[in-house]
Amino acid sequence: MYNMDQYDGENDYMQQEDDWDRDLLLDPAWEKQQRKTFTAWCNSHLRKAGTQIENIEEDFRDGLKLMLLLEVISGERLAKPERGKMRVHKISNVNKALDFIASKGVKLVSIGAEEIVDGNAKMTLGMIWTIILRFAIQDISVEETSAKEGLLLWCQRKTAPYKNVNIQNFHISWKDGLGFCALIHRHRPELIDYGKLRKDDPMTNLNTAFDVAEKYLDIPKMLDAEDIVGTARPDEKAIMTYVSSFYHAFSGAQKVSWMQRLLPPPSSFLLLPHSPPPSFLPHLIQRHDAIPVLASPSACFWQEKKRSSVLLYFLQDINNAWGSLEGAEKGYEEWLLNEIRRLERLDHLAEKFRQKAAIHEAWTEGKEEMLQKRDYETASLSDIKALLKKHEAFESDLAAHQDRVEQIAAIAQELNELDYYDSPSVNARCQRICDQWDALGALTQKRSEALQRTEKLLETIDQLYLEFAKRAAPFNNWMEGAMEDLQDTFIVHTIEEIQGLSTAHEQFKATLPEADKERLAILGIHNEIAKIVQTYHVNMAGTNPYTTINPQEINTKWDKVRQLVPQRDQALIEEHARQQNNERLRRQFANQANVIGPWIQNKMEEIGRISIEMHGTLEDQLTHLRQYEKSIVNYKPKIDQLEGDHQLIQEALIFDNKHTNYTMEHIRVGWEQLLTTIARTINEIENQILTRDAKGISQEQLNEFRASFNHFDRKRTGIMDAEDFKTCLISVGYNLGENEFSRIMSIVDPNRMGIVTFQAFIDFMSRETADTDTADQVMASFKVLAGDKNYILADELRRELPPDQADYCIARMAPYCGPDAVPGALDYMSFSTALYGESDL
């Protein structure tokens, strides 16, 4: 590996790490472009030595052609190469080439002979690029720039007058091919018709330039149009290498052409080997105080010497004149370029001025009318806030356009400084724009102040609207509730209720002064709003946004409340009087009802006692009851009077009476029950008398029946239930089974109500008593059961009688001992005689 130390001097242009980024070689497209370009460049020099290369990394591996290339491009002899085929010989040759490159002040970094010998494409391309930089680009000098920057400046100067050409770099600036065509046309305009070239046809442009350069300028074709057009960013090194060939071709050709125009034909110097050409010598002698020709031979030597000196001086004059001509050309070219740039600058500035002015004028169109609108005078607060935000946005937009106005003014100033031919119209237009801009600024400020002032006024009004709504809403609800209460039809039934309503009404009237103060305060808020509107001439667009309540509605409802208060007073007074009358009627009814109700109850109890007690005969009891009935009937006028009082209560719609527990219905029912009871009791006594007389029951028996009934009538209701009746029967000697008792209940209670009245009890007892009066009747009954036999069998008794009665008879009857007796025969005749004698069954 070959490395050299850092060198000192002016040749440290070789910053390979800046100019040659080896990593870019990894891009296949760029590597392809570099292979083709570097190969063509090397062959353009090697052909001078009668050779060339085909494969750049293979043909330089032995170092022979590499050393030959360096000798051709440097004009110097290198050390004698090794002719052996071994690797060591190849490395030696490559090292000699690298030593020569290093001796020219080139810093080689990471490029070693071994990589070149091994055919490392990356290192080989890097080495060739280093050679190109040193021998083809380093010595380029334009003004005070050199190397890459000098070459770029030369390209910019040469192509400056050409349309659509803007050389800024050595890659994308050359993609459309117009840069190459402009360089050729600038130096050889007869080779290319530049006016027919189109920027949108890069393939044609590139192929035209490459073909013309190869055919007429002896510049080999180092690039392919397809590679340049098909690559987003063409390889910079390939482009620089190819462009440097144009620089060297045109610079050398220009000097040769100029000297050919000044010097005589070369054949004039070949006429005599020791004397100047006849046509040239007088010219030299005349221009340089020519020395007279001497005839003597000894003077020929000095004459020849003089001729050589004159020729040398002339050549020096030519060289100096060449330098002056280059300086003059450079000055003229700079002036021409500056003038072109000035004119281009003027055209550009004028067009830029027109564009910016047109854009600005289009933007300002209608802005003054918009700023002068007084739409805020009829806007609501929300509308004002929206207008303010819109105006703030406009102010931001206006501020953003400040730069454009300043740019327009600056462009106009520059056009004046560059002596633009149409400066008066530019100045007039610029002045109009500036005046309009100042007017817009003043109108913007004026509208902003008006919007802010209106916003503050509307915010104040909005706050008052809100306060009005907050206070008016509950006050309005209070008035509506008050009107509803004052007009409400009250329904009371007692004096206490009307007194409560009167008390509440008096309390309500006590709140009216405070309510009136609140009303005046609410109206004051509205008056304040009206004052602001009138003072500041605010054009209100609508009503209160927070409520639909207005002062007229409040006053109307307040007047209504004031009208309803005395009406309510009168209604309460009238109702109070009505309730007092109702109270009188209640007391009047209660006083009578509280007497009649107990009287009826007492009479009911007395009648019950009369029907139950056994004082005197039935006739005496009947007489006593008839007297009671008469006294009850005589009480009817008091009942009628109570009915009259009740009618008055009904007409007064009185539904309750706390002074009595008796209602007219109770009295009626009690009265009807009293009449029914006395009539029923009299009827029962009459029936008892008839029963007694019909069945021959003695008074003692009736008394005994009454005593038994009263004893078992435990509820003292004049009736017995089924259980009481069963107990009563058992107490008088009945031994009842369920079937027998059911049979008896069907007799005394045919309606199956579960009760036994005293009359039913007497009928039953009378019938039972009548059935057991004689033993003959009992024996006749048994004889029927026995089938006219003098005896009866136990099976016959069980078949015909209830089981308990059958068992009773079987247990009591003695065996029959007559001549017709059969086993199990029972004597029912002796049983009947004994039963009659006991009066017991």
C-alpha positions in Angstrom: 0.0 0.0 0.0 1.4 3.4 -1.0 0.8 6.5 1.2 2.5 9.9 1.2 2.8 12.4 3.9 0.8 15.7 3.9 2.5 18.2 1.6 2.8 21.9 1.8 2.3 24.4 -1.0 -0.3 25.8 -3.4 -1.2 22.4 -4.9 -3.3 21.2 -2.1 -6.3 21.4 -4.5 -6.2 17.6 -4.3 -8.7 17.2 -1.5 -9.7 13.8 -2.7 -12.1 13.3 0.1 -14.0 16.4 -1.1 -13.7 15.8 -4.9 -13.8 12.1 -5.0 -16.3 10.4 -2.7 -15.4 6.8 -3.3 -18.7 5.6 -1.8 -20.4 7.1 -4.8 -18.6 4.6 -7.0 -20.8 2.0 -5.5 -23.7 3.4 -7.6 -23.7 1.2 -10.7 -25.0 4.1 -12.9 -22.2 6.5 -11.9 -19.5 3.7 -12.1 -20.7 3.0 -15.6 -20.4 6.7 -16.6 -16.9 7.0 -15.0 -15.6 3.9 -16.7 -16.7 5.2 -20.2 -15.5 8.8 -19.6 -12.2 7.9 -18.0 -11.5 5.3 -20.6 -12.2 7.8 -23.4 -10.0 10.4 -21.7 -7.1 8.1 -21.3 -7.3 6.9 -24.9 -7.4 10.6 -26.1 -3.9 10.8 -24.8 -2.6 7.3 -25.3 -3.4 7.4 -29.0 -0.6 10.0 -29.3 1.7 7.2 -28.4 0.0 4.8 -30.8 -1.9 2.7 -28.2 -5.1 2.6 -26.2 -6.9 0.7 -23.5 -10.1 -1.4 -23.6 -10.7 -2.2 -19.9 -9.6 0.4 -17.5 -9.0 -1.8 -14.5 -7.4 -4.6 -16.5 -5.1 -2.7 -18.9 -3.4 -0.7 -16.1 -2.6 -3.7 -13.9 1.0 -4.2 -15.2 1.7 -0.5 -14.9 3.2 -0.1 -18.4 0.3 1.8 -20.0 -0.2 3.8 -16.8 3.4 5.0 -17.0 3.0 5.7 -20.7 -0.1 7.8 -20.0 1.7 9.9 -17.4 4.6 10.5 -19.8 2.2 11.6 -22.6 0.2 14.0 -20.4 3.2 15.4 -18.5 5.8 15.5 -21.3 8.3 14.1 -19.0 10.2 10.8 -18.9 9.5 8.3 -16.1 11.9 5.8 -14.7 12.6 2.7 -16.9 9.7 0.2 -16.5 10.1 -3.4 -15.5 9.3 -5.8 -18.4 8.7 -8.9 -16.4 5.3 -10.6 -16.1 5.6 -11.4 -12.4 3.4 -9.7 -9.8 6.4 -8.0 -8.2 7.3 -6.4 -11.6 3.8 -5.1 -12.0 3.7 -3.7 -8.5 7.1 -2.0 -9.2 5.8 -0.3 -12.3 2.6 0.9 -10.6 4.6 2.2 -7.7 6.8 4.2 -10.1 3.7 5.7 -11.6 2.3 6.5 -8.1 5.7 8.0 -7.1 5.6 10.2 -10.2 2.0 11.4 -9.3 3.1 12.1 -5.7 6.0 14.1 -7.0 3.6 16.5 -8.6 2.2 17.4 -5.2 -0.7 15.0 -5.2 -1.8 13.4 -1.9 -2.8 9.9 -2.5 -5.0 8.4 0.2 -5.7 4.7 0.4 -4.5 4.1 -3.2 -1.8 1.4 -3.3 -0.1 -0.5 -6.1 -1.5 -3.8 -4.9 -5.1 -2.7 -5.5 -4.3 -1.5 -9.0 -2.4 -4.7 -9.8 -5.4 -6.7 -8.4 -7.7 -4.9 -10.7 -9.7 -3.1 -8.0 -12.1 -1.0 -10.1 -12.9 1.4 -7.3 -9.2 2.2 -6.6 -8.3 2.3 -10.3 -11.1 4.8 -11.1 -10.1 6.9 -8.1 -6.4 7.0 -9.3 -7.5 8.1 -12.9 -9.7 10.8 -11.4 -6.7 12.0 -9.4 -4.6 12.1 -12.6 -7.4 14.0 -14.4 -7.6 16.6 -11.6 -3.9 17.1 -11.5 -3.1 17.3 -15.3 -6.4 18.4 -16.8 -8.2 20.6 -14.3 -5.7 22.0 -11.8 -4.0 24.4 -14.2 -7.3 25.9 -15.4 -7.4 29.5 -14.2 -10.1 32.0 -14.8 -9.8 35.4 -13.1 -8.8 34.5 -9.6 -10.3 31.1 -9.5 -8.7 27.8 -10.4 -9.3 24.1 -10.9 -13.0 23.1 -10.5 -14.2 26.6 -9.6 -12.2 28.1 -12.5 -13.7 25.6 -14.9 -17.2 26.3 -13.6 -16.6 30.1 -14.0 -15.3 29.6 -17.5 -18.4 27.7 -18.4 -20.7 30.3 -16.9 -18.9 33.2 -18.8 -19.1 31.4 -22.1 -22.8 30.3 -21.8 -24.1 33.5 -20.1 -25.6 35.0 -23.3 -27.5 31.8 -24.1 -31.2 31.4 -23.3 -32.3 28.4 -21.1 -28.7 27.8 -20.0 -27.8 28.3 -16.4 -24.6 26.5 -15.4 -24.4 26.1 -11.6 -22.8 22.8 -11.2 -21.3 19.8 -13.0 -24.3 17.5 -12.9 -28.0 18.5 -13.4 -27.0 21.8 -15.2 -25.9 19.7 -18.2 -28.8 17.2 -18.4 -30.7 19.0 -21.2 -27.5 19.2 -23.4 -27.9 23.0 -24.1 -24.8 23.7 -22.0 -22.6 21.6 -24.3 -24.2 23.1 -27.4 -23.7 26.6 -26.1 -19.9 26.0 -25.5 -19.5 24.8 -29.1 -21.7 27.6 -30.6 -19.8 30.3 -28.6 -16.5 29.2 -30.2 -17.6 27.6 -33.5 -21.1 29.0 -34.3 -21.0 27.5 -37.8 -21.1 24.0 -36.3 -24.5 24.2 -34.5 -27.7 26.0 -35.3 -28.5 26.9 -31.7 -31.8 28.6 -32.4 -33.3 25.2 -33.5 -32.5 23.5 -30.2 -35.3 22.8 -27.7 -34.9 22.4 -24.0 -37.5 19.7 -23.9 -35.5 17.5 -26.3 -32.3 16.6 -24.2 -31.5 13.5 -26.2 -31.2 15.4 -29.5 -29.2 18.2 -27.8 -26.7 15.8 -26.1 -26.2 13.7 -29.2 -25.7 16.8 -31.4 -23.0 18.2 -29.0 -21.2 14.8 -28.7 -21.2 14.2 -32.4 -20.0 17.7 -33.4 -17.3 17.7 -30.7 -16.0 14.3 -31.9 -16.1 15.1 -35.6 -14.9 18.7 -35.7 -13.2 19.4 -32.3 -11.3 16.2 -31.9 -12.9 15.6 -28.5 -13.7 11.9 -28.1 -17.2 10.9 -27.1 -16.9 10.3 -23.4 -20.5 10.2 -22.4 -23.8 8.6 -23.5 -26.9 10.7 -23.8 -29.0 7.9 -22.5 -26.9 7.6 -19.3 -27.2 11.4 -18.6 -31.0 11.6 -19.3 -31.7 8.4 -17.5 -29.9 9.4 -14.3 -31.5 11.8 -11.8 -28.0 13.3 -11.1 -25.3 12.6 -13.6 -21.8 11.8 -12.4 -20.0 15.0 -11.6 -16.5 13.6 -12.3 -17.5 12.4 -15.7 -19.1 15.7 -16.6 -16.0 17.7 -15.3 -13.6 15.4 -17.3 -15.6 15.9 -20.5 -16.0 19.7 -20.1 -12.3 20.1 -19.3 -11.7 18.7 -22.8 -13.7 21.6 -24.3 -11.7 24.1 -22.2 -8.4 22.8 -23.5 -9.6 22.4 -27.0 -11.0 26.0 -27.3 -8.2 27.7 -25.4 -5.5 26.1 -27.5 -7.3 26.7 -30.8 -7.9 30.4 -30.0 -4.2 31.1 -29.5 -3.1 29.2 -32.6 -5.6 31.0 -34.7 -4.6 34.4 -33.5 -0.8 33.8 -34.1 -1.5 32.4 -37.5 -3.2 35.7 -38.4 -0.1 37.7 -37.2 2.9 35.6 -38.4 3.9 35.1 -42.0 3.6 31.6 -43.5 6.0 29.1 -42.1 7.6 28.6 -45.5 9.1 32.1 -45.3 11.4 30.8 -42.6 12.7 27.9 -44.7 14.0 29.8 -47.7 17.6 30.2 -46.4 18.9 28.5 -43.3 21.0 31.4 -42.3 18.9 34.4 -43.5 15.5 35.7 -42.8 12.7 35.5 -45.4 12.9 38.4 -47.9 9.4 39.6 -47.2 9.8 39.4 -43.5 13.2 41.0 -43.0 12.3 44.5 -44.3 9.3 44.4 -42.0 11.4 43.6 -39.0 14.1 46.1 -39.9 11.5 48.8 -40.5 9.7 48.1 -37.2 12.8 47.7 -35.1 15.2 50.2 -36.6 16.7 47.6 -38.9 20.4 47.3 -39.2 21.9 48.1 -42.7 23.1 45.1 -44.7 26.9 44.7 -44.7 28.6 43.4 -47.7 31.6 41.9 -46.0 31.5 38.2 -45.0 32.6 39.0 -41.5 29.6 41.1 -41.1 27.2 38.3 -42.0 27.6 36.7 -38.7 26.6 39.8 -36.9 23.8 40.4 -39.4 22.4 37.0 -38.7 22.7 37.6 -35.0 20.8 40.9 -35.4 18.1 39.1 -37.3 17.7 36.5 -34.6 17.5 39.3 -32.0 14.9 41.1 -33.9 12.9 37.9 -34.3 13.2 37.2 -30.6 12.0 40.7 -29.8 9.2 40.4 -32.2 8.1 37.1 -30.6 8.3 38.8 -27.2 6.1 41.6 -28.6 3.7 39.0 -29.9 3.6 37.4 -26.5 3.0 40.7 -24.8 0.4 41.7 -27.4 -1.3 38.4 -26.8 -1.4 39.1 -23.2 -2.8 42.6 -23.8 -5.3 41.2 -26.3 -6.4 38.6 -23.8 -6.8 41.4 -21.2 -8.7 43.6 -23.7 -10.9 40.6 -24.6 -11.4 39.8 -21.0 -12.4 43.5 -20.3 -14.7 43.6 -23.3 -16.2 40.3 -22.4 -16.7 41.5 -18.8 -18.3 44.7 -20.0 -20.5 42.7 -22.5 -21.5 40.2 -19.8 -22.2 43.0 -17.3 -24.3 44.8 -19.9 -26.1 41.6 -20.8 -26.6 41.0 -17.1 -27.8 44.6 -16.6 -30.3 44.2 -19.4 -31.4 40.8 -18.2 -31.7 42.2 -14.7 -33.8 45.1 -16.0 -36.1 42.8 -17.9 -36.3 40.5 -14.9 -36.9 43.4 -12.5 -39.5 45.0 -14.8 -41.3 41.7 -15.2 -41.1 41.1 -11.5 -42.4 44.6 -10.8 -45.3 44.1 -13.1 -46.1 40.7 -11.6 -45.9 41.9 -8.0 -47.8 45.0 -8.8 -50.5 43.1 -10.6 -50.8 40.6 -7.7 -50.9 43.4 -5.2 -53.5 45.4 -7.2 -55.6 42.3 -7.6 -55.4 41.7 -3.8 -56.3 45.3 -2.9 -59.3 45.3 -5.3 -62.4 45.9 -3.2 -60.5 46.2 0.0 -61.2 49.9 0.5 -64.9 49.4 0.0 -64.8 46.5 2.4 -63.0 48.6 5.1 -65.5 51.5 4.6 -68.5 49.3 5.2 -70.5 50.1 8.3 -71.9 46.6 8.8 -71.0 46.7 12.4 -73.7 49.3 13.1 -76.5 46.7 12.8 -74.5 43.6 14.0 -75.1 41.6 17.1 -72.4 40.9 19.6 -71.7 37.5 18.1 -71.6 39.2 14.7 -69.2 41.9 16.0 -66.9 39.2 17.4 -66.9 37.4 14.1 -66.2 40.7 12.3 -63.3 41.4 14.7 -61.8 38.0 14.0 -62.2 38.5 10.3 -60.6 41.9 10.6 -57.8 40.5 12.7 -57.2 38.0 9.9 -57.3 40.8 7.4 -54.7 42.8 9.4 -52.5 39.7 9.5 -52.9 39.4 5.7 -52.2 43.2 5.4 -49.0 42.8 7.4 -48.0 39.9 5.3 -48.4 42.0 2.1 -46.2 44.7 3.6 -43.2 42.9 2.3 -44.6 42.8 -1.2 -45.2 46.6 -1.1 -41.7 47.1 0.1 -40.4 44.8 -2.6 -42.3 46.7 -5.2 -40.9 50.0 -4.0 -37.4 48.4 -3.9 -37.7 47.1 -7.4 -38.9 50.5 -8.6 -35.9 52.1 -6.9 -33.5 49.6 -8.5 -35.1 50.1 -11.9 -34.5 53.9 -11.5 -30.8 53.3 -10.5 -30.3 51.0 -13.5 -31.8 53.7 -15.7 -34.8 51.7 -16.9 -36.3 53.3 -20.0 -39.9 53.1 -18.7 -39.1 54.4 -15.2 -41.8 57.2 -15.3 -44.7 54.7 -15.6 -43.0 52.4 -13.1 -42.7 55.3 -10.6 -46.3 56.4 -11.2 -47.7 52.9 -10.6 -45.4 52.5 -7.6 -46.7 55.8 -6.2 -50.3 54.7 -6.7 -49.6 51.4 -4.9 -47.9 53.2 -2.0 -50.7 55.8 -1.7 -53.3 53.1 -1.7 -51.3 51.1 0.8 -51.3 54.1 3.2 -55.0 54.6 2.7 -55.6 50.9 3.4 -53.6 51.2 6.6 -55.6 54.2 7.7 -58.9 52.6 6.9 -57.8 49.4 8.7 -57.0 51.3 11.8 -60.2 53.2 11.6 -62.3 50.1 11.2 -60.5 48.3 14.0 -61.2 51.2 16.4 -64.9 51.3 15.3 -65.2 47.5 15.7 -63.6 47.5 19.1 -65.7 50.5 20.3 -68.9 48.8 19.1 -67.8 45.5 20.7 -67.4 47.3 24.1 -70.8 48.9 23.8 -72.5 45.7 22.8 -70.7 43.8 25.6 -72.0 46.4 28.1 -75.5 46.1 26.6 -75.1 42.3 26.6 -74.3 42.3 30.2 -77.3 44.5 31.0 -79.4 42.2 28.8 -78.2 39.2 30.8 -78.8 40.9 34.1 -82.3 41.9 32.9 -83.0 38.3 31.9 -81.7 36.9 35.2 -83.9 39.2 37.3 -86.9 39.5 35.0 -87.3 35.7 34.7 -87.9 34.9 38.4 -90.0 38.1 38.8 -92.1 37.2 35.8 -92.6 33.7 37.2 -93.5 35.2 40.6 -96.1 37.5 38.9 -97.5 34.6 36.9 -97.7 32.4 40.0 -99.3 35.3 41.9 -101.9 35.9 39.2 -102.7 32.2 39.1 -103.1 32.1 42.9 -105.2 35.2 42.9 -107.5 33.8 40.2 -107.6 30.3 41.6 -111.0 29.2 42.7 -110.6 28.1 46.3 -112.6 25.3 47.7 -113.0 25.3 51.5 -115.3 23.5 53.8 -114.5 25.0 57.2 -114.1 28.4 58.8 -110.5 27.4 59.7 -109.6 26.8 56.0 -110.9 30.2 54.9 -109.2 31.9 57.8 -105.9 30.2 56.6 -106.4 31.5 53.1 -107.1 35.0 54.4 -103.9 34.9 56.5 -101.9 33.8 53.5 -103.4 36.5 51.3 -102.5 39.2 53.9 -98.9 37.9 53.9 -98.9 38.1 50.1 -100.1 41.7 50.2 -97.2 42.5 52.6 -94.7 41.4 49.9 -96.0 43.8 47.2 -93.9 46.8 48.2 -90.7 44.8 47.8 -91.9 43.3 44.6 -92.6 46.8 43.3 -89.0 47.8 44.1 -87.7 44.8 42.2 -89.9 45.7 39.2 -88.6 49.3 39.2 -85.0 47.9 39.4 -85.6 45.6 36.4 -87.1 48.5 34.4 -84.1 50.6 35.4 -81.8 48.1 33.7 -83.8 48.4 30.5 -83.8 52.2 30.8 -80.0 52.1 31.1 -79.8 50.0 27.9 -82.0 52.6 26.1 -79.8 55.4 27.4 -76.7 53.8 26.0 -78.4 53.1 22.7 -79.5 56.8 22.5 -76.2 58.3 23.7 -73.9 56.3 21.4 -76.4 55.9 18.5 -76.2 52.2 18.6 -78.4 50.6 16.0 -79.8 47.6 17.8 -80.4 44.7 15.4 -82.7 42.6 17.6 -84.2 42.1 21.0 -82.8 40.7 24.2 -81.2 37.3 23.2 -81.5 35.9 26.7 -85.2 36.3 27.3 -88.5 37.1 25.5 -89.8 39.1 28.5 -90.0 42.8 27.9 -90.8 45.8 30.1 -94.3 46.2 28.6 -95.1 42.6 29.6 -93.8 43.1 33.1 -95.9 46.3 33.6 -99.0 44.6 32.2 -98.7 41.7 34.5 -97.9 43.9 37.4 -101.1 45.9 36.8 -103.0 42.7 36.5 -101.7 41.6 39.9 -102.7 44.9 41.4 -106.2 44.5 40.0 -106.6 41.0 41.2 -105.6 41.7 44.9 -108.9 43.6 45.8 -110.9 41.1 43.9 -109.3 38.4 46.0 -110.0 40.3 49.1 -113.7 40.5 48.2 -113.9 36.8 47.4 -112.3 35.9 50.7 -114.7 38.1 52.6 -117.7 36.5 50.9 -116.4 33.0 51.4 -115.7 33.8 55.0 -119.4 34.8 55.5 -120.5 31.7 53.7 -118.4 29.5 55.9 -119.8 31.2 59.0 -123.3 30.4 57.8 -122.3 26.8 57.1 -120.9 26.6 60.6 -124.2 27.8 62.0 -126.0 25.1 59.9 -123.6 22.5 61.2 -124.2 23.4 64.8 -128.0 23.6 64.3 -128.1 20.1 62.7 -125.7 18.7 65.2 -127.7 19.9 68.2 -130.8 18.1 67.0 -129.0 15.0 65.7 -127.1 14.6 69.0 -130.6 14.4 70.7 -132.5 12.3 68.1 -129.7 9.7 67.6 -129.5 8.7 71.3 -133.3 8.8 71.6 -133.7 6.3 68.8 -131.0 4.1 70.3 -132.7 4.2 73.7 -136.1 3.3 72.2 -134.5 0.4 70.3 -133.1 -0.9 73.6 -136.3 -0.4 75.4 -138.3 -2.4 72.8 -135.7 -5.1 73.0 -136.1 -5.3 76.7 -139.9 -5.4 76.4 -139.8 -8.3 73.9 -137.3 -10.2 76.0 -138.6 -9.6 79.5 -141.5 -11.7 80.7 -143.5 -9.2 82.7 -147.2 -9.9 82.6 -149.1 -11.7 79.9 -148.7 -11.5 76.2 -151.7 -9.2 76.1 -150.0 -6.8 78.6 -146.8 -6.8 76.6 -148.8 -6.1 73.4 -150.5 -3.2 75.1 -147.3 -1.8 76.3 -145.7 -2.1 72.9 -148.6 -0.3 71.2 -148.1 2.6 73.6 -144.5 2.7 72.6 -145.4 2.7 69.0 -147.7 5.7 69.5 -145.0 7.6 71.4 -142.5 6.9 68.5 -145.0 8.0 65.9 -145.5 11.3 67.8 -141.7 11.9 67.6 -141.9 12.2 63.8 -142.1 16.0 63.6 -138.6 16.3 65.1 -137.3 13.9 62.5 -138.9 16.1 59.8 -137.4 19.2 61.3 -133.9 17.5 61.2 -134.6 16.6 57.5 -135.2 20.3 56.9 -131.9 21.3 58.5 -130.2 18.5 56.5 -131.7 20.0 53.3 -130.2 23.3 54.1 -126.8 21.7 54.6 -127.0 19.9 51.3 -127.9 23.1 49.5 -124.9 24.8 51.1 -122.7 21.9 49.9 -121.6 21.0 53.4 -120.1 17.5 53.4 -118.8 17.1 56.9 -119.8 18.1 60.4 -117.3 17.8 63.2 -119.9 18.7 65.8 -121.7 15.3 65.6 -121.1 11.7 64.6 -124.7 11.4 63.3 -125.5 11.9 59.7 -129.0 12.2 58.3 -128.6 8.8 56.8 -127.8 7.3 60.2 -130.9 9.0 61.6 -133.1 7.8 58.8 -131.8 4.2 59.1 -132.2 4.3 62.8 -135.7 5.7 62.5 -136.7 3.1 60.0 -135.2 0.4 62.2 -137.1 1.7 65.2 -140.4 1.6 63.3 -139.6 -1.8 61.9 -138.5 -3.2 65.2 -141.6 -1.9 67.1 -143.9 -3.3 64.3 -142.0 -6.6 64.2 -142.1 -6.9 68.0 -145.9 -6.2 68.1 -146.3 -8.8 65.3 -144.3 -11.3 67.2 -146.4 -10.9 70.3 -149.5 -11.2 68.2 -148.2 -14.4 66.6 -147.3 -15.7 70.0 -150.8 -15.2 71.2 -152.2 -16.9 68.1 -149.7 -19.8 68.5 -150.6 -20.1 72.2 -154.3 -20.2 71.5 -154.0 -22.5 68.5 -151.9 -25.1 70.2 -153.1 -24.8 73.6 -149.8 -23.7 75.1 -150.1 -22.3 78.6 -148.6 -19.1 79.7 -146.2 -20.9 81.8 -144.9 -22.9 78.8 -144.5 -19.7 76.9 -142.6 -18.2 79.8 -140.5 -21.3 79.9 -139.8 -21.1 76.2 -139.0 -17.3 76.5 -136.6 -18.0 79.4 -134.8 -20.7 77.5 -134.5 -18.5 74.4 -133.3 -15.5 76.4 -130.8 -17.6 78.2 -129.2 -19.0 75.1 -129.5 -15.6 73.2 -126.1 -14.6 74.5 -125.7 -11.6 72.1 -129.1 -10.2 73.2 -130.1 -9.7 69.6 -133.5 -11.5 69.8 -132.1 -14.4 67.6 -129.9 -17.4 68.2 -127.3 -18.7 65.9 -127.0 -22.5 65.1 -124.6 -23.3 67.9 -126.8 -21.5 70.5 -129.9 -23.3 69.3 -128.1 -26.7 69.4 -127.0 -26.0 73.0 -130.5 -25.0 73.9 -132.0 -28.2 72.5 -129.4 -30.3 74.4 -130.3 -28.4 77.6 -134.0 -29.4 77.3 -133.1 -33.1 76.8 -132.4 -33.6 73.1 -129.6 -36.0 72.3 -128.9 -34.9 68.8 -126.8 -36.3 66.0 -125.6 -34.2 63.1 -128.3 -35.5 60.8 -131.1 -34.9 63.3 -129.9 -31.4 64.0 -129.6 -30.7 60.3 -133.2 -31.9 60.0 -134.4 -29.6 62.8 -132.4 -26.6 61.4 -134.1 -27.1 58.0 -137.5 -26.7 59.9 -136.6 -23.6 62.0 -134.3 -22.0 59.4 -135.8 -22.8 55.9 -133.8 -19.9 54.3 -130.5 -21.4 55.6 -129.4 -18.1 57.1 -127.9 -19.8 60.2 -130.2 -18.1 62.7 -133.3 -19.0 64.7 -135.8 -16.3 65.6 -137.9 -16.5 68.7 -141.1 -17.1 66.7 -139.4 -20.1 64.9 -138.2 -21.4 68.2 -141.8 -21.2 69.7 -143.3 -22.9 66.6 -140.8 -25.7 66.9 -141.2 -26.1 70.6 -145.0 -26.0 70.3 -144.9 -28.7 67.7 -142.6 -30.9 69.7 -144.7 -30.4 72.8 -147.8 -31.3 70.9 -146.2 -34.5 69.4 -145.4 -35.9 72.8 -148.7 -35.3 74.6 -149.8 -39.1 74.7 -148.2 -42.5 74.7 -150.8 -43.8 72.2 -149.4 -41.5 69.5 -145.9 -42.8 70.2 -147.0 -46.4 70.2 -148.9 -45.8 66.9 -145.8 -44.5 65.4 -143.7 -47.5 66.5 -146.5 -49.9 65.3 -146.2 -48.3 61.8 -142.5 -48.9 61.9 -142.9 -52.5 63.1 -145.4 -53.3 60.3 -148.4 -53.7 62.7 -146.5 -56.2 64.9 -146.7 -56.1 68.7 -142.9 -55.9 68.8 -140.1 -54.3 66.8 -136.7 -55.6 65.8 -133.5 -53.7 66.2 -132.8 -53.8 62.4 -136.1 -52.1 61.8 -135.2 -49.3 64.2 -131.8 -48.8 62.6 -133.4 -48.8 59.2 -136.1 -46.2 60.0 -134.5 -44.0 62.7 -131.3 -42.0 62.8 -128.5 -44.0 64.3 -128.3 -42.2 67.6 -132.1 -42.4 68.1 -132.1 -46.0 67.0 -129.3 -46.8 69.5 -131.2 -44.9 72.2 -134.4 -46.9 71.6 -132.6 -50.3 71.4 -130.9 -49.5 74.7 -134.1 -48.5 76.5 -136.6 -51.0 75.1 -137.2 -54.2 77.1 -137.4 -57.6 75.3 -140.8 -58.6 74.1 -142.2 -61.7 75.9 -145.6 -62.2 74.1 -146.7 -65.4 72.5 -145.7 -64.1 69.0 -142.2 -63.2 70.2 -139.3 -63.9 68.0 -135.6 -63.8 68.9 -134.4 -60.1 69.3 -138.0 -58.8 69.6 -138.3 -55.5 71.5 -141.3 -54.2 73.5 -142.1 -50.7 72.1 -145.4 -50.5 74.0 -143.8 -50.5 77.5 -141.1 -48.1 76.1 -143.8 -45.6 74.9 -145.7 -45.7 78.2 -142.5 -45.1 80.1 -141.4 -42.3 77.7 -144.7 -40.5 78.0 -144.4 -40.8 81.7 -140.9 -39.2 81.6 -141.8 -36.6 79.1 -138.4 -37.3 77.6 -137.3 -38.9 74.4 
